[in-house]
Amino acid sequence: MSEHQGSEIALVTGASKGIGAATALALARAGFHVILTARTAKALEHVEEQIFAEGGSATIAPVDVSEPDGVARLAAAVLQRWQRLDALVINAAVLPQLTSVADIDPKLLAQAMTVNVLATQSLIANFDPLLRKSANPRVIGLSSGVAQKPRAFWGAYAASKAAFEVLLDCYAQETKNISKLRVAILNPGATRTAMRAKAYPGEDPASVKPPEAVADRIVDLLAGDFESGARVSLTA
């Protein structure tokens, strides 16, 4: 029998800090074996140590999701070790400089599209076969309110997140009637993260909810019976 065969296997991207780290910890508390993915091994090890200290189980997998070869290697490793994936939480994202559309730096826009959009398609393409091997496969993508309601100077990020949502919406429709897979898009709303601090440097961090509040909602979603294509917004 494979390691952790009795536990559900969850993969969290961007798991080294913020909402991703909080989600990894919450999933481990809920009994998942959590695969932690981000670019920085040292930061992932810190989250892994916290999970172990609480009696949970996790595996770190330092990968840059913007590199398709890295995602493919990760999927191959998960297949070999666990034969399936039960939950995929797509959280990794980059926030390009906030500026007018006319002044967008093409390199920064390309980076945002690569991490927020192309990496999402790569994750779906490589992990879809593993998700289909699960008895209860779920995908949750973390989005942003600007994907649905664009704001001035947020064009680069909003465009990338709108494309992100379209990919997940289409994936939900394509799989809904032919598999058990369920897909949800979650807008975390204002949350105390480094990305939020970058976008709102003058804001009091204590005035917005902590990442743990979003993590708890993700765990609740995964434990529930949401309809594929569901949208959840935590605006409070």
Secondary structure, DSSP 8 states (H G I E B T S, - for coil): --TTTTS-EEEEETTTSHHHHHHHHHHHHTT-EEEEEES-HHHHHHHHHHHHHTT-EEEEEE--TTSHHHHHHHHHHHHHHHS--SEEEE----------GGG--HHHHHHHHIIIIIHHHHHHHHHHHHHTTSSS-EEEEE--GGGTS--TT-HHHHHHHHHHHHHHHHHHHHHTTTSS-EEEEEE--SB-SHHHHHH-TTS-GGGSB-HHHHHHHHHHHHHS---TTEEEE---
